[in-house]
Amino acid sequence: MKTNRPTLDQYFMQITAVVASRSTCLHRDQGAVIVKNGRILSTGYNGSPPGQPHCIDLGSCQKEKGLECRAEGLHGESNAIASAAKMGVSVDGATIYCVYSPCEACCNLLKSAGIAEVRYAELYDGCLEGPLYLGTLGIKVVCLGTNKHSRSN
């Protein structure tokens, strides 16, 4: 008898890790999976928009040089929302699973898109600002990794 079936959180986080492996960023592999009613609506990873050069193609990372990331670089959360929008899929009321907690800019985008809950494995740069900000936006936040905390409004 099979006894090692993953929970839905484990399942979606494993998929998020695979999505992150497609990242074209040299600094961090962020993956995002948007889910509603147990079904995947969209995925995204950090990298440049279609047709634009990627950091892996250029061979350097601005952030690792102490500079701001290139303006055309998109985070996994924003790419997942853009992908859903491009396909005409509403993410209103959905949950997004992420490798890292969203930055504040992505938090605003998640709120505008109607994301109801964020579940992540690790804090982005070890900072609580994103998860705390999500709470003020009324978005439920759950850490599924080692940095366990939860906040909901």
VENGI-V366278 format. One record per residue. N is the residue number from 1. SS is DSSP state (@ for helix, = for strand, . for the rest). PSI is psi in degrees with one decimal (none if undefined). Layout:
BEGIN
N_SS_PSI, N_SS_PSI
END
This chain:
BEGIN
1_._135.7, 2_._128.0, 3_._-0.4, 4_._27.5, 5_._127.6, 6_._151.5, 7_._168.5, 8_@_-39.3, 9_@_-45.4, 10_@_-43.7, 11_@_-51.3, 12_@_-33.2, 13_@_-34.2, 14_@_-41.1, 15_@_-39.4, 16_@_-40.8, 17_@_-39.1, 18_@_-42.5, 19_@_-44.0, 20_@_-29.5, 21_._-14.7, 22_._-3.9, 23_._141.9, 24_._8.5, 25_._136.7, 26_._-13.6, 27_._-41.9, 28_._141.6, 29_._99.2, 30_._132.4, 31_=_150.0, 32_=_139.0, 33_=_122.9, 34_=_127.8, 35_=_141.4, 36_=_132.0, 37_._39.8, 38_._11.1, 39_=_140.2, 40_=_126.5, 41_=_-37.2, 42_=_158.6, 43_=_160.8, 44_=_153.2, 45_=_162.9, 46_._138.2, 47_=_-179.7, 48_=_158.9, 49_._159.3, 50_._134.7, 51_._-5.4, 52_._153.1, 53_._143.1, 54_._156.5, 55_@_-39.4, 56_@_-28.6, 57_@_-35.0, 58_@_-19.8, 59_._15.6, 60_._157.0, 61_._120.0, 62_._-42.0, 63_@_-38.8, 64_@_-14.2, 65_@_4.9, 66_._11.9, 67_._169.3, 68_._150.0, 69_._153.3, 70_._140.9, 71_._-30.9, 72_._-7.7, 73_=_128.4, 74_=_144.9, 75_._159.2, 76_@_-39.0, 77_@_-44.8, 78_@_-36.5, 79_@_-36.3, 80_@_-42.0, 81_@_-42.9, 82_@_-40.3, 83_@_-43.6, 84_@_-44.2, 85_@_-42.2, 86_@_-33.6, 87_._0.4, 88_._29.1, 89_._122.4, 90_._136.1, 91_._10.9, 92_._125.2, 93_._5.7, 94_._170.0, 95_=_139.8, 96_=_130.1, 97_=_133.1, 98_=_149.7, 99_=_-48.0, 100_=_151.7, 101_._147.4, 102_._148.7, 103_._170.2, 104_@_-36.9, 105_@_-42.4, 106_@_-32.5, 107_@_-44.8, 108_@_-42.4, 109_@_-42.0, 110_@_-42.2, 111_@_-47.2, 112_@_-33.2, 113_@_-12.3, 114_._14.5, 115_._130.6, 116_._-25.2, 117_=_143.2, 118_=_128.6, 119_=_128.1, 120_=_163.5, 121_=_-37.9, 122_=_154.4, 123_._140.3, 124_@_118.3, 125_@_26.0, 126_@_14.5, 127_._140.5, 128_._-3.3, 129_@_-47.0, 130_@_-55.3, 131_@_-39.3, 132_@_-40.5, 133_@_-40.8, 134_@_-41.0, 135_@_-40.8, 136_@_-23.5, 137_._-4.0, 138_._17.9, 139_._127.6, 140_=_140.0, 141_=_131.6, 142_=_126.0, 143_=_122.7, 144_._-2.5, 145_._-150.0, 146_._-18.8, 147_._54.4, 148_._124.9, 149_._159.8, 150_=_141.2, 151_=_133.5, 152_._150.7, 153_._none
END
